[in-house]
């Protein structure tokens, strides 16, 4: 089977999943404000079909819902239909076989709403659909494992002419008191407390011709999926989230470990994800600090020492050295000559300091 396009959940996503979860919560008496609390999602964008949110924002909504309805993952997951996924869903529906549909899903996984990093592996006469939850915060794992697996089964059931030939379903968490909805969705009684979150089906189903197959529609959907994926991948989620946290911080002295904790991951994982996006924590920190430095110096009422303190530098000399590295001049030179325009990034202004030799100024 195909390899998934990404092996993490930190990618931007459309608003449809958040809107679905909010409707689901409302049906269970949970106020909109309670579900949106802490997400920084403006309720006004819920009706915008092209609106996007960060993965962390949707995860906050998931957490708010899961804390109030901890055993409703399957019930929520069965609300996800092929059409919920927009153009990606129509690519599923028009695929020639289930194998083609699964291949498309994995190729454009970052156009989905998955949090559990699914994979599909053929093991003899079995197809194992496994979910990787290792990078998720522990408090949302049971809800999301059930939601994502139920969503997969619901969509697959819409593609096939008959029932999904399920051989077994496993969940790593403890069982809820009532598993009737689990049995209804999966067709079997799941095994809880298992070593994995997965579903096993008869591999023969992969070759089954899908009832809405249309090569022409598939071609159109593939092209639209490719264009949408390219646009979203230009601004990877991890880098955007780190940048957002840094921009909202009053001080910068806490460092990468604190940022990683705020994002619910480890410094090592965050470092790897940023590297895969072609950047690093230090590069993002420099970018945000440089913009903040220009804004603070433009005020004219703060000393270099005060700006250095606000940017989290241990001493003014370190700030002066960094500023010269970013812009080719010292902060005091900027204040006198205004050779740097506020809002420009370090990369766009370095080397544009007319007549100034980097390292040649005195603070």
Secondary structure per residue as TSV (DSSP state, phi and psi in degrees):
chain	resnum	aa	ss	phi	psi
A	1	X	-	360.0	163.6
A	2	X	-	-69.5	154.5
A	3	X	-	-83.9	143.4
A	4	X	-	-65.1	147.7
A	5	X	S	-63.9	-34.2
A	6	X	-	-134.6	156.1
A	7	X	S	-117.3	23.9
A	8	X	S	-142.0	173.8
A	9	X	S	-107.4	1.7
A	10	X	-	-86.3	67.4
A	11	X	S	-131.7	150.5
A	12	X	-	-64.9	154.5
A	13	X	E	-146.5	158.3
A	14	X	E	-67.9	168.6
A	15	X	S	-80.1	-11.9
A	16	X	H	-58.4	-39.8
A	17	X	H	-67.9	-43.4
A	18	X	H	-60.8	-44.4
A	19	X	H	-60.7	-40.9
A	20	X	H	-62.5	-45.6
A	21	X	H	-64.5	-36.2
A	22	X	H	-67.2	-40.3
A	23	X	H	-64.5	-41.6
A	24	X	H	-61.4	-44.7
A	25	X	H	-63.7	-40.5
A	26	X	H	-62.3	-37.1
A	27	X	H	-63.9	-22.3
A	28	X	T	-104.3	16.5
A	29	X	T	81.1	17.0
A	30	X	-	-94.6	123.0
A	31	X	-	-62.9	149.2
A	32	X	H	-57.0	-44.4
A	33	X	H	-61.5	-36.0
A	34	X	H	-67.5	-36.8
A	35	X	H	-76.4	-30.7
A	36	X	H	-87.5	-8.7
A	37	X	T	-53.9	126.5
A	38	X	T	81.5	-4.8
A	39	X	T	-87.1	-18.2
A	40	X	-	61.3	23.9
A	41	X	-	-91.4	125.5
A	42	X	-	-79.8	122.7
A	43	X	G	-58.1	-20.4
A	44	X	G	-66.7	-20.2
A	45	X	G	-88.9	-3.8
A	46	X	T	-63.8	-27.6
A	47	X	T	-91.8	0.7
A	48	X	-	-87.6	112.2
A	49	X	T	-66.9	-18.2
A	50	X	T	-108.1	7.1
A	51	X	-	-66.6	148.7
A	52	X	E	-129.1	153.5
A	53	X	E	-130.6	159.6
A	54	X	-	-75.6	154.7
A	55	X	H	-57.1	-38.6
A	56	X	H	-64.0	-33.0
A	57	X	H	-67.8	-45.6
A	58	X	H	-64.8	-37.6
A	59	X	H	-62.0	-35.0
A	60	X	H	-64.2	-41.7
A	61	X	H	-63.1	-43.1
A	62	X	H	-58.3	-45.9
A	63	X	H	-62.4	-43.7
A	64	X	H	-60.6	-39.8
A	65	X	H	-71.5	-45.1
A	66	X	H	-64.5	-32.8
A	67	X	H	-68.1	-28.4
A	68	X	H	-92.9	-30.7
A	69	X	S	-130.6	69.7
A	70	X	T	-62.7	-22.3
A	71	X	T	-109.6	23.2
A	72	X	-	-104.2	15.3
A	73	X	H	-58.6	-46.8
A	74	X	H	-65.6	-42.1
A	75	X	H	-61.2	-39.5
A	76	X	H	-71.2	-41.8
A	77	X	H	-62.2	-33.9
A	78	X	T	-73.1	-6.8
A	79	X	T	-81.6	-13.0
A	80	X	-	-84.2	111.4
A	81	X	-	-104.8	170.4
A	82	X	G	-55.9	-40.6
A	83	X	G	-67.8	-19.6
A	84	X	G	-61.3	-28.4
A	85	X	G	-89.3	10.6
A	86	X	T	63.8	-135.9
A	87	X	H	-62.4	-32.0
A	88	X	H	-63.4	-40.2
A	89	X	H	-63.3	-38.7
A	90	X	H	-70.1	-27.3
A	91	X	H	-66.3	-38.2
A	92	X	H	-60.2	-51.4
A	93	X	H	-62.3	-34.0
A	94	X	H	-92.1	-1.1
A	95	X	-	-64.3	154.9
A	96	X	S	-74.4	-41.5
A	97	X	B	-136.0	167.8
A	98	X	H	-63.8	-35.9
A	99	X	H	-60.8	-41.1
A	100	X	H	-63.3	-40.7
A	101	X	H	-64.3	-43.8
A	102	X	H	-65.7	-40.0
A	103	X	H	-60.2	-42.9
A	104	X	H	-63.9	-42.2
A	105	X	H	-60.2	-42.5
A	106	X	H	-72.9	-35.7
A	107	X	H	-65.0	-33.6
A	108	X	T	-119.9	42.7
A	109	X	G	-58.5	-32.3
A	110	X	G	-79.3	10.1
A	111	X	G	-103.5	2.8
A	112	X	S	-96.8	-166.8
A	113	X	-	-118.4	19.5
A	114	X	-	-68.5	144.0
A	115	X	S	-116.8	-12.0
A	116	X	S	-105.7	15.4
A	117	X	-	46.0	73.3
A	118	X	E	-74.6	154.6
A	119	X	E	-142.1	157.2
A	120	X	E	-127.8	121.4
A	121	X	E	-130.1	131.9
A	122	X	E	-87.5	123.2
A	123	X	E	-124.4	89.5
A	124	X	T	64.9	-119.3
A	125	X	T	-96.3	18.6
A	126	X	E	-121.9	144.2
A	127	X	E	-108.8	119.2
A	128	X	E	-102.1	116.2
A	129	X	E	-100.9	100.9
A	130	X	E	-107.2	149.1
A	131	X	E	-115.3	131.5
A	132	X	-	-100.9	114.9
A	133	X	-	-109.6	8.0
A	134	X	T	-63.0	-26.2
A	135	X	T	-94.2	2.4
A	136	X	S	-91.1	149.0
A	137	X	-	-59.2	137.8
A	138	X	H	-59.9	-31.7
A	139	X	H	-70.1	-16.9
A	140	X	H	-109.4	-2.6
A	141	X	H	-60.8	-51.1
A	142	X	H	-57.9	-45.1
A	143	X	H	-61.9	-47.0
A	144	X	H	-72.9	-33.9
A	145	X	H	-61.9	-43.8
A	146	X	H	-70.1	-42.3
A	147	X	H	-61.1	-49.8
A	148	X	H	-67.1	-40.7
A	149	X	H	-69.8	-37.2
A	150	X	H	-66.1	-37.6
A	151	X	H	-64.7	-42.0
A	152	X	H	-60.2	-47.6
A	153	X	H	-65.0	-37.7
A	154	X	H	-63.8	-45.2
A	155	X	H	-67.4	-44.5
A	156	X	H	-59.9	-40.1
A	157	X	H	-62.8	-30.3
A	158	X	H	-74.5	-23.7
A	159	X	H	-82.9	-33.0
A	160	X	S	-88.2	157.7
A	161	X	S	-82.4	-26.2
A	162	X	S	-119.5	-169.4
A	163	X	-	-71.1	151.2
A	164	X	-	-70.5	125.2
A	165	X	-	-78.1	75.8
A	166	X	E	-79.0	130.4
A	167	X	E	-97.6	-26.0
A	168	X	E	180.0	153.4
A	169	X	E	-133.9	132.4
A	170	X	E	-123.0	142.8
A	171	X	-	-131.9	142.4
A	172	X	S	-80.2	-21.6
A	173	X	S	-86.6	174.3
A	174	X	-	-73.3	153.7
A	175	X	-	-75.1	147.5
A	176	X	-	-76.5	170.0
A	177	X	S	-66.5	-36.1
A	178	X	-	-116.8	120.0
A	179	X	-	-115.0	17.7
A	180	X	H	-63.7	-39.4
A	181	X	H	-69.4	-33.1
A	182	X	H	-60.0	-46.7
A	183	X	H	-64.9	-35.5
A	184	X	H	-68.1	-41.7
A	185	X	H	-74.6	-44.3
A	186	X	H	-93.1	-16.7
A	187	X	S	81.2	-2.7
A	188	X	S	-142.1	163.6
A	189	X	-	-84.4	117.6
A	190	X	-	-63.6	155.3
A	191	X	B	-99.1	122.6
A	192	X	-	-101.5	161.5
A	193	X	S	70.2	22.6
A	194	X	-	-83.0	177.8
A	195	X	S	-87.9	1.8
A	196	X	S	-155.3	164.2
A	197	X	E	-109.0	107.6
A	198	X	E	-161.4	163.6
A	199	X	E	-127.2	140.6
A	200	X	E	-120.0	125.6
A	201	X	E	-127.5	165.0
A	202	X	E	-66.6	125.2
A	203	X	G	-62.6	-22.0
A	204	X	G	-61.2	-22.2
A	205	X	G	-66.5	-21.5
A	206	X	G	-60.1	-34.5
A	207	X	G	-87.3	-2.3
A	208	X	-	-68.0	131.2
A	209	X	B	-69.3	133.7
A	210	X	-	-85.2	144.8
A	211	X	T	-72.8	-19.7
A	212	X	T	-110.6	22.4
A	213	X	-	-57.3	134.7
A	214	X	-	-153.3	103.3
A	215	X	H	-60.0	-33.5
A	216	X	H	-66.8	-44.4
A	217	X	H	-66.5	-39.0
A	218	X	H	-58.6	-43.9
A	219	X	H	-61.9	-42.9
A	220	X	H	-65.0	-45.8
A	221	X	H	-65.1	-40.4
A	222	X	H	-59.8	-42.6
A	223	X	H	-65.2	-41.5
A	224	X	H	-68.8	-38.3
A	225	X	H	-62.5	-43.1
A	226	X	H	-61.7	-45.1
A	227	X	H	-65.0	-42.8
A	228	X	H	-65.7	-41.7
A	229	X	H	-63.6	-42.0
A	230	X	H	-61.5	-42.2
A	231	X	H	-65.2	-45.7
A	232	X	H	-67.3	-35.2
A	233	X	H	-73.3	-12.8
A	234	X	T	-68.2	-22.4
A	235	X	T	-129.5	77.9
A	236	X	-	-58.3	147.0
A	237	X	H	-59.8	-44.7
A	238	X	H	-61.4	-46.5
A	239	X	H	-63.3	-41.6
A	240	X	H	-65.5	-39.8
A	241	X	H	-68.5	-41.3
A	242	X	H	-62.9	-44.4
A	243	X	H	-60.8	-42.2
A	244	X	H	-63.2	-42.6
A	245	X	H	-64.6	-41.3
A	246	X	H	-66.9	-40.0
A	247	X	H	-67.7	-27.2
A	248	X	T	-91.0	-0.2
A	249	X	-	-88.0	139.9
A	250	X	S	-78.1	-28.9
A	251	X	-	-134.8	163.2
A	252	X	-	-121.2	18.4
A	253	X	-	-82.4	-7.9
A	254	X	S	-77.0	-31.8
A	255	X	H	84.4	-179.6
A	256	X	H	-61.8	-40.3
A	257	X	H	-56.3	-40.7
A	258	X	H	-68.0	-38.5
A	259	X	H	-65.2	-42.3
A	260	X	H	-61.5	-42.0
A	261	X	H	-62.6	-41.0
A	262	X	H	-63.7	-27.6
A	263	X	T	-93.2	2.5
A	264	X	T	71.7	30.9
A	265	X	S	-140.2	-179.4
A	266	X	-	-96.6	155.9
A	267	X	H	-56.3	-37.9
A	268	X	H	-64.2	-44.8
A	269	X	H	-65.7	-43.4
A	270	X	H	-62.1	-41.9
A	271	X	H	-60.7	-41.2
A	272	X	H	-66.7	-41.6
A	273	X	H	-67.7	-39.1
A	274	X	H	-66.0	-38.5
A	275	X	H	-63.8	-39.6
A	276	X	H	-67.1	-19.9
A	277	X	T	-92.5	2.6
A	278	X	T	80.7	23.9
A	279	X	-	-143.1	-171.5
A	280	X	-	-150.3	165.4
A	281	X	H	-60.8	-42.5
A	282	X	H	-63.8	-39.3
A	283	X	H	-64.5	-42.1
A	284	X	H	-67.9	-39.3
A	285	X	H	-62.3	-43.3
A	286	X	H	-61.2	-42.6
A	287	X	H	-60.3	-48.3
A	288	X	H	-70.5	-41.1
A	289	X	H	-62.2	-41.3
A	290	X	H	-62.7	-44.6
A	291	X	H	-62.9	-43.7
A	292	X	H	-65.4	-38.9
A	293	X	H	-61.2	-45.8
A	294	X	H	-61.4	-42.9
A	295	X	H	-63.9	-42.4
A	296	X	H	-69.0	-42.5
A	297	X	H	-67.0	-30.6
A	298	X	H	-66.1	-22.6
A	299	X	H	-64.8	-36.5
A	300	X	S	83.1	-2.2
A	301	X	S	-110.6	7.7
A	302	X	S	-118.6	138.5
A	303	X	-	-76.1	164.1
A	304	X	H	-58.9	-38.3
A	305	X	H	-63.5	-41.4
A	306	X	H	-66.9	-39.6
A	307	X	H	-65.4	-42.4
A	308	X	H	-58.8	-42.2
A	309	X	H	-64.4	-43.4
A	310	X	H	-65.6	-27.7
A	311	X	T	-88.4	1.6
A	312	X	T	84.1	15.8
A	313	X	-	-81.7	142.7
A	314	X	S	-67.8	-28.5
A	315	X	S	-153.6	160.0
A	316	X	H	-62.4	-35.5
A	317	X	H	-60.5	-38.3
A	318	X	H	-66.0	-40.7
A	319	X	H	-63.5	-44.6
A	320	X	H	-59.9	-42.9
A	321	X	H	-62.5	-44.3
A	322	X	H	-65.8	-42.3
A	323	X	H	-62.9	-41.2
A	324	X	H	-63.6	-37.3
A	325	X	H	-66.4	-38.4
A	326	X	H	-70.5	-46.2
A	327	X	H	-118.8	-5.8
A	328	X	S	82.6	0.5
A	329	X	S	-138.3	166.5
A	330	X	-	-86.2	163.8
A	331	X	H	-58.8	-39.2
A	332	X	H	-68.0	-35.9
A	333	X	H	-64.9	-39.9
A	334	X	H	-61.1	-43.5
A	335	X	H	-63.7	-33.1
A	336	X	H	-81.8	-45.3
A	337	X	H	-102.3	-13.8
A	338	X	-	50.3	52.4
A	339	X	-	-84.8	-8.0
A	340	X	S	-115.2	130.2
A	341	X	-	-87.0	128.5
A	342	X	T	-55.4	139.6
A	343	X	T	96.6	-17.4
A	344	X	-	-80.3	147.0
A	345	X	-	-80.8	158.8
A	346	X	H	-53.7	-42.4
A	347	X	H	-63.4	-29.9
A	348	X	H	-84.4	-13.7
A	349	X	H	-113.6	-17.5
A	350	X	T	-60.4	130.6
A	351	X	T	89.1	-1.2
A	352	X	-	-104.0	17.5
A	353	X	-	-90.9	90.3
A	354	X	T	-54.9	123.8
A	355	X	T	75.3	5.7
A	356	X	-	-106.4	130.8
A	357	X	-	-97.7	119.8
A	358	X	T	-51.1	130.5
A	359	X	T	87.7	-5.6
A	360	X	-	-91.5	-12.6
A	361	X	-	-83.2	164.5
A	362	X	-	-115.3	140.4
A	363	X	-	-63.4	360.0
